[in-house]
């Protein structure tokens, strides 16, 4: 049993140590003590986490963040001289030259997203505002690496401690923002679409649209059989997120009452996991979220507990509080629209900590690492560049034995218009990301 000395037990350090040991290291054999005499007399494995070291046990430097209440600008002393960036550095005699627990808490709690910052036109915290982007470690799963440094210290000093081996996982996720490009749109939407296409003199799209509407060609966004075949071939377990909000400027999917759309959702739910894709206008509207979740539950005839915000709109802690009230247990929004990488510094699903309320919540955050529209639209990557960047991210996740989560859309697999060639990118991603045990023989 590992004994951990803390001068004071707070919601923050309780959450952080629990997350490090139970979520990341799968280790439950530890106890806290605030009694220094008990700590000094204990003969087993022990560590202290305080501002000053003791002669007994292994000491980790505490910068003070985990003892604080409220939210304020932090004195983030940063050292990038080593291969792994360090936050909250110290020159005192400690097991590590920085405070790994405050560093982990700062990233996982998304502390910086509670501080004053600029938001983009969609009211999102942007990658350019993040510490990880500014300091050049957005493509590194720093939290997982910091946890590994803690583990190495413990294993070196206490070889009797046993930490289970982590296992790499891959979760492909698909957002259905627009089930079909041309089908099932209704007379007025179809006529309006044809007129807009003609006004742009986009005759190649017009010909494609007419072929689809006349039944001579399948709808380009109807890539569901293709995705099912990939699922069978590589034995992956995808999650599909469906947009079921009312029609609006940024919510243009089919009506939830459309029989073909409902049939599609039911069919996918028979062979894959599904979740809700709360609409653009639902981000701060609890009534809309409730309505959209109930719609999906009514269609699939089972409870819905997974979610990803449309447009990746995430306002902390409000968005997560609203989801928690609706009994959502897993959220897959944690990632940036404009940059691939590790928004929370991790490739491991972890429990959400409400920094305003100073409480750990019953919601697990599943960070994703890459979205295809990020590479194509925001970064203008070529197909070879996109594949290279994706592989580098997968390598980082595999190195840390984490969970690689990709975000794709049904429409980007159409092999039509601007997405021609991107099926190859996705197939390369799947091939490279699938654990060795799941690869086709």
Number of C-alpha atoms within 10 A of each C-alpha: 13 18 20 20 23 22 15 15 14 15 16 23 20 16 18 23 17 18 19 23 18 14 16 21 20 16 18 13 12 15 11 19 16 14 12 14 9 12 21 15 9 14 11 13 18 23 22 27 22 19 16 14 19 15 7 14 20 19 22 24 26 24 23 12 20 21 17 12 14 8 13 13 10 12 10 14 11 14 16 12 8 7 7 15 19 22 22 22 20 18 9 14 13 20 17 19 17 24 25 24 26 22 22 25 23 21 20 21 21 21 20 18 19 17 12 9 11 13 12 8 6 11 13 17 22 20 20 14 14 18 15 21 17 11 11 12 17 21 20 23 25 24 26 23 19 22 18 16 16 19 17 13 14 21 14 10 13 15 11 12 15 13 15 9 9 12 11 18 18 20 19 20 23 21 23 22 23 18 27 20 16 23 19 17 17 11 9 8 12 16 12 10 16 16 13 13 17 12 10 9 11 12 12 10 15 18 12 19 23 14 15 17 16 10 11 10 12 17 20 22 21 19 19 16 10 13 15 15 11 15 17 12 13 17 15 21 15 20 21 27 25 27 29 27 28 17 13 11 7 13 19 17 22 24 17 20 11 12 12 15 18 17 13 12 21 16 13 17 18 10 14 14 15 25 27 29 29 28 29 21 17 21 22 17 14 16 10 18 24 17 15 22 27 18 18 24 15 13 16 18 12 11 14 22 19 24 24 25 22 25 20 22 24 21 16 17 18 16 18 24 18 19 23 17 10 16 17 22 18 24 23 22 21 19 24 25 22 17 22 22 29 28 27 28 25 29 31 25 18 19 21 22 26 18 19 14 11 14 14 17 15 14 21 17 21 26 26 28 26 25 23 21 19 18 22 16 11 12 13 12 16 13 15 10 12 20 20 14 18 24 15 14 22 24 15 17 26 19 13 23 17 22 23 25 24 23 21 19 21 21 23 21 24 21 16 15 12 10 14 12 16 21 15 15 19 19 14 15 19 20 16 16 28 21 17 9 9 13 15 11 6
